[in-house]
Every structure is written in C-alpha cells, then in structure tokens.
Amino acid sequence: MRPLSDTETKTLFEKLANYTGRSLTNLIAPTSSNDSPDQDRHVFRLHGSRVYYVRLSIANLATSIPRNELLSLGTCIGKMTKTGKFRLNITALDILAPYARHKVWVKPNGEMPFLYGGHVVKAHVGRWSEDCPEHTGVIVLSMDDTPLVGCTSLSYRAGSAYIS
C-alpha cells in the first residue's frame, strides 16, 4: 500500500470533482471546527490497482503488514486502469453521496427499473438539486436518501429528463 503519485492523484481528484465539486476538500480535511493535531484525517492509498479511502492512523499501521498479505484496507473508492484512467466503484457511493453537488431522488416506483438497468424517466423523478447542467455527474438516491447503484449522467431529450 502506497500513497498515490502526482498523476494518479490528479486523475482521482478530477473524477471525484465531477461529482462533489468544491466539497472535495471535505473528504480529506477533518470536518470538525477545532483543528487539533491529534485529529485523524482520511487519505487515499493505492494497493495493486485499487484506490482505498482510509484513516491516516490506520494507513500508518498497515505499513508493517507485507503487501502480499494485505487484502484490503478502508473503503475501496475505485480502480486505476492500465491506461491511467480512474473508474469509480459502487462502494464509493456512501462516501460521495453526502458531498455530491448534483443529486436526483427517484420515486419508489422508479427504483427497481433503474436498478435493473433501465433509464429514469421524468415521471419517476421525485426531485433533483437545482442547476443540474446537461451531461453532468449525478448521484441517484431513493426518496429516503439511500444511494442507489449508479453515478450517472443527466441528459434532456425533447422535454423529458433521462438518467442513464
């Protein structure tokens, strides 16, 4: 397990910024008002090709474990591809959802068609956050704020909103 290189960090932050915007700093910096030095912050670590989101104190303790014996640590955010791109994993939804810039809430009658791979039509949308531009990254939530399977893009077609 090692820290990300500069190019890997840039690629990761560009992808996360598509969904979180300026609140990306809240993922790394502590959120409480007192900035004591003993307060633990979260970091991103690379193990194999997977990127993990883990507390710094736990990441420091993991350095004593050999790489071939360490299976995982923290929450898997995604995977770095061989071409240098970053792909988000479904386990990142719980971390990204509170900080997401654009959100779409789906009514209960539209959850199952979306989970089975269909589009979310305008009739299934309960509400969405203001100022959602076309073809932007959104987090799809159920009406009780549970993040669903996808981080998707929002597009408009002939007066209807499709989430695919």
C-alpha positions in Angstrom: 0.0 0.0 0.0 1.5 3.3 -1.1 0.4 6.9 -1.5 -0.8 8.0 -4.9 1.7 9.6 -7.3 1.0 13.1 -8.6 -0.6 12.0 -11.9 -2.7 9.4 -10.1 -3.8 12.0 -7.6 -4.7 14.4 -10.3 -6.7 11.8 -12.2 -8.5 10.7 -9.0 -9.4 14.3 -7.9 -10.7 15.2 -11.4 -13.1 12.2 -11.3 -14.2 13.0 -7.8 -14.6 16.7 -8.6 -17.2 15.8 -11.3 -19.5 14.6 -8.5 -18.5 16.6 -5.5 -17.4 20.0 -6.8 -15.8 22.2 -4.1 -16.7 19.9 -1.3 -14.0 17.6 -2.3 -11.8 19.1 0.4 -14.3 17.8 3.0 -13.3 14.2 2.0 -9.7 14.8 3.1 -9.7 17.5 5.7 -11.3 17.0 9.1 -14.8 18.4 9.3 -14.9 19.5 13.0 -14.3 23.1 14.0 -11.3 22.5 16.2 -8.2 21.8 14.2 -6.2 19.8 16.8 -3.1 18.0 15.5 -4.2 14.7 17.1 -7.4 14.7 15.0 -7.3 12.0 12.3 -7.8 12.7 8.6 -8.5 10.5 5.7 -6.1 9.7 2.9 -6.2 7.8 -0.4 -3.9 4.8 -0.8 -3.1 2.6 -3.7 -2.9 -1.2 -3.3 -2.4 -3.1 -6.5 -4.6 -1.1 -8.9 -7.3 -0.3 -6.3 -7.6 3.1 -4.6 -8.7 3.0 -0.9 -10.1 5.7 1.3 -8.7 5.2 4.8 -7.9 7.0 8.0 -4.3 8.1 8.2 -3.6 6.3 11.5 -4.8 3.0 10.1 -2.8 3.5 6.9 0.3 4.1 9.0 -0.3 0.9 11.0 -0.7 -1.0 7.7 2.8 -0.3 6.7 4.0 -3.1 9.0 2.0 -5.7 7.0 3.6 -7.2 3.9 2.0 -6.2 0.6 1.3 -9.7 -0.5 -0.5 -10.5 2.8 -2.7 -7.3 2.9 -6.0 -7.9 1.2 -7.7 -4.5 1.6 -7.8 -1.5 3.9 -10.5 1.1 4.4 -13.2 1.6 1.7 -12.4 0.8 -1.9 -13.1 4.0 -3.9 -12.3 2.6 -7.4 -9.6 1.3 -9.7 -6.8 2.8 -11.7 -6.8 1.3 -15.2 -3.7 0.3 -17.1 -4.2 3.4 -19.3 -4.1 5.7 -16.3 -7.8 6.4 -16.1 -9.8 6.0 -12.9 -13.1 4.1 -12.5 -15.4 4.6 -9.6 -16.5 1.6 -7.7 -20.0 1.1 -6.2 -18.5 1.2 -2.7 -17.7 4.9 -3.2 -21.4 5.9 -3.2 -21.7 6.0 0.6 -18.7 8.3 0.7 -19.6 10.6 -2.2 -23.4 10.9 -1.6 -23.2 13.4 1.3 -20.8 15.7 -0.6 -22.4 15.4 -4.1 -23.1 18.6 -5.9 -25.9 17.2 -8.1 -28.4 14.7 -6.8 -31.5 13.1 -8.2 -34.1 11.4 -5.9 -36.1 8.6 -7.5 -39.6 7.7 -6.5 -40.2 4.1 -5.2 -41.9 3.1 -8.4 -38.8 4.0 -10.4 -36.2 2.4 -8.2 -36.4 -1.2 -9.5 -36.4 -0.3 -13.2 -33.3 1.8 -12.6 -31.6 -0.9 -10.6 -32.3 -3.4 -13.4 -30.6 -1.2 -15.9 -33.3 1.0 -17.3 -33.4 4.8 -17.6 -35.1 7.0 -15.0 -37.8 8.9 -16.8 -39.2 12.2 -15.7 -42.2 10.6 -14.2 -40.0 8.6 -11.8 -38.0 11.6 -10.5 -39.2 12.8 -7.1 -36.9 15.9 -7.1 -33.4 16.9 -8.2 -31.0 19.5 -7.0 -31.0 22.9 -8.6 -28.9 23.9 -11.6 -28.2 20.5 -12.9 -26.4 21.1 -16.2 -26.8 18.6 -19.1 -24.3 15.6 -19.2 -23.0 16.1 -15.6 -22.3 13.5 -13.0 -25.2 13.0 -10.5 -25.7 10.7 -7.6 -29.0 8.8 -7.8 -30.8 8.5 -4.4 -34.0 6.9 -3.3 -36.6 9.1 -1.6 -35.2 8.2 1.8 -31.7 9.3 0.9 -30.2 5.9 0.3 -27.7 6.0 -2.6 -28.6 3.6 -5.4 -26.4 1.7 -7.8 -25.3 4.4 -10.2 -23.2 7.5 -10.6 -24.7 8.6 -13.9 -25.1 11.4 -16.3 -28.2 13.6 -16.7 -29.4 14.5 -20.2 -32.5 16.1 -21.5 -34.4 14.8 -24.6 -37.5 16.5 -26.0 -38.7 17.9 -22.7 -38.0 14.8 -20.7 -35.1 14.1 -18.3 -33.3 10.8 -18.8 -30.8 9.4 -16.4 -28.6 6.7 -17.8 
